[in-house]
Structure formats: structure tokens, C-alpha cells
Amino acid sequence: MPEEPKKEEKMMGEGKLKDGTMVTYDELEVGYPLMVVTEQGTNPAPDGTHEMQDGTKVSTVNGLITEIIPALPVAPAETEAGMYPKKDEEDMGKKLKELMDAINAKMSAIETEISKQQETNKQMFELIEKIGDLPTSEPKKENQAFTTAKDKKQEKIDSILTTLKTLKTK
């Protein structure tokens, strides 16, 4: 048996079903009557589930509301391309393009800087190689007074040769 209507202050309401049919109700709550407005007057709503224009579903038995299923929240209008309206997609596309352009500009600047650094490094290593090839100090001049053992042997040989030459000529 349906619940008895509540004995609170009643508010008369009206609305339209999805098919355009006008309905009235004291309160849109379980246990209250739902009436259909026709040219002949108001009649209790037939048994079944009726969908209001806002998406709320109201089930009735013997003209009394037995269940109310609230409308789902309205989602943004979907487009063929996705979930967001076309204007939002265009705005997001523009923002994405601006971000990509900014990233590309930064990357280009970084590539230029890296190229400059590579050239500087190349020049620096060439200079280091040239410096490495330079002698570490000026060559020392031999001290004329200081002779090596080889020089002493050569002097003895020269002395002996001179002596032999003089003996031979005598």
C-alpha cells in the first residue's frame, strides 16, 4: 500500500514531461499524487515511469509517486572530436601551440648555446695540444769548459793521430 501523503504545508508544483505533457503535483516526493493535465482536466498519472524535461524520472502507481530518480548532472556538451565543446578544444589547441612554440624556441636557443660551447672546447683543446708540443724550457748551451767523456776520448785519438803523423814525416 502506498505511503500516506505527509501532513506538511503543501506546495503546488508543475512541470513538463519529455514528451511535452504537463503534470502537476503537491510535492515531488514519494507518496504524493502526480496529476496529468489534459484538455479534459487533470487526471492521475498512469502507472509507470515518467521522465521530466530535466531528466528526473518519476514512477507512479495508482497516480501516487512511488519512486523518484534524480536527473544525472548535466555534462558539458560533447563534440564528435571529444568531451569538450569545440570552442574549448580550439582554445586548448591554441594554448598547446603557444606552449610548443615556446618550447621549440627554448630548444633552439639551447642548441645554439651548446654549439658555441662545443666550438670553444674544440679551440681550447687545439691550443692545449700546441702548448703540449712546445719545449718546457730553453735548450741549455753547452759549457765550453765542461767536456764529456766522449769528447776526451776523441781528443786522445786526435792527439795520437797527430803524433803518428809527425813521426811518419820525420
C-alpha positions in Angstrom: 0.0 0.0 0.0 1.4 3.4 -0.9 2.6 5.8 1.8 0.2 8.4 3.1 0.9 11.9 2.0 2.7 13.9 4.6 0.6 16.4 6.5 3.0 19.3 6.0 2.3 22.5 4.2 1.7 21.7 0.6 3.4 23.5 -2.3 1.8 23.2 -5.7 4.2 22.5 -8.5 4.0 21.8 -12.2 6.3 20.6 -14.8 6.6 19.0 -18.2 7.4 15.5 -19.3 10.0 14.9 -22.0 7.1 14.3 -24.5 5.6 17.8 -23.6 2.8 16.6 -21.4 2.0 19.0 -18.5 1.9 17.5 -14.9 1.1 18.9 -11.5 1.9 17.8 -8.0 1.6 19.0 -4.5 5.2 18.0 -3.8 7.5 16.0 -5.9 8.1 13.3 -3.2 7.2 9.7 -2.7 3.6 9.2 -1.6 2.2 12.4 -3.2 0.0 12.3 -6.2 1.2 13.2 -9.7 -1.5 14.5 -12.0 -1.5 14.8 -15.8 -3.1 17.9 -17.3 -5.2 17.3 -20.4 -7.8 19.3 -22.3 -10.5 17.4 -20.3 -8.9 18.4 -16.9 -6.4 16.8 -14.5 -6.2 13.0 -14.1 -3.9 10.8 -12.0 -0.8 9.9 -13.9 -0.9 6.4 -15.4 1.2 3.6 -13.8 4.8 3.6 -15.0 7.9 5.7 -15.1 7.6 9.2 -16.4 10.7 11.3 -17.4 10.6 15.0 -16.7 12.3 17.5 -19.1 15.1 18.0 -16.6 15.8 14.2 -16.7 14.2 13.4 -13.3 12.3 10.1 -13.5 9.1 9.7 -11.5 7.5 6.3 -11.1 3.7 6.2 -10.2 1.2 3.5 -9.2 -2.5 4.4 -8.9 -1.5 8.1 -9.5 0.8 8.2 -6.5 4.6 8.7 -6.7 6.4 5.5 -5.7 10.0 6.4 -6.7 12.0 9.4 -7.8 15.2 9.1 -9.7 17.0 12.5 -9.8 18.4 13.7 -13.1 22.1 13.0 -13.7 24.3 16.1 -13.6 24.5 17.7 -16.9 27.9 17.1 -18.5 29.4 19.6 -20.9 28.2 19.2 -24.4 30.3 16.5 -26.2 31.6 17.0 -29.7 32.5 14.5 -32.3 36.2 15.0 -31.6 36.0 14.7 -27.8 34.5 15.6 -24.5 34.9 19.4 -24.6 32.9 21.8 -26.7 34.6 22.9 -29.9 35.5 26.4 -28.6 37.3 24.8 -25.6 39.1 22.5 -27.9 40.2 25.4 -30.1 41.3 27.4 -27.0 43.2 24.4 -25.7 44.7 23.9 -29.2 45.9 27.5 -29.3 47.4 27.2 -25.8 49.1 24.0 -26.7 50.5 25.5 -29.9 51.8 28.5 -27.9 53.5 26.2 -25.4 55.0 24.1 -28.2 56.3 27.3 -29.9 57.8 28.5 -26.6 59.5 25.1 -26.0 60.8 25.0 -29.6 62.3 28.5 -29.2 64.0 27.4 -25.9 65.3 24.3 -27.5 66.7 26.3 -30.5 68.4 28.7 -28.1 69.9 25.8 -26.1 71.1 24.1 -29.3 72.8 27.3 -30.4 74.5 27.7 -27.0 75.7 24.0 -27.0 77.1 24.5 -30.5 79.0 27.6 -29.3 80.4 25.7 -26.3 81.5 22.8 -28.5 83.4 25.1 -30.8 85.0 26.8 -27.8 86.0 23.4 -26.4 87.5 22.4 -29.7 89.6 25.5 -29.9 90.7 25.1 -26.3 91.9 21.5 -26.9 93.8 22.6 -30.1 95.5 25.3 -28.0 96.4 22.8 -25.2 97.9 20.4 -27.8 100.0 23.2 -29.2 101.2 24.2 -25.8 102.0 20.5 -25.1 104.2 20.4 -28.2 106.3 23.4 -27.0 109.6 22.7 -25.2 109.3 23.1 -21.5 112.5 25.3 -21.2 115.1 26.8 -23.5 117.8 24.4 -24.6 120.9 24.7 -22.5 124.1 25.8 -24.1 127.0 23.6 -23.5 129.6 24.9 -21.3 132.8 25.0 -23.3 134.9 24.3 -20.3 133.0 21.2 -19.4 133.6 18.3 -21.7 132.1 14.8 -21.8 134.0 11.5 -21.7 133.3 11.1 -25.4 135.0 14.4 -26.1 138.0 13.4 -24.0 138.4 10.1 -26.0 138.2 12.0 -29.2 140.8 14.4 -28.0 143.2 11.5 -27.2 142.6 9.9 -30.6 143.3 13.2 -32.3 146.4 13.6 -30.2 147.7 10.2 -31.1 146.9 10.7 -34.8 148.8 14.0 -34.7 151.8 12.3 -33.1 151.8 9.5 -35.6 151.7 11.9 -38.4 154.6 13.8 -37.1 156.6 10.6 -36.6 155.8 9.4 -40.0 157.1 12.6 -41.5 160.4 12.5 -39.7 
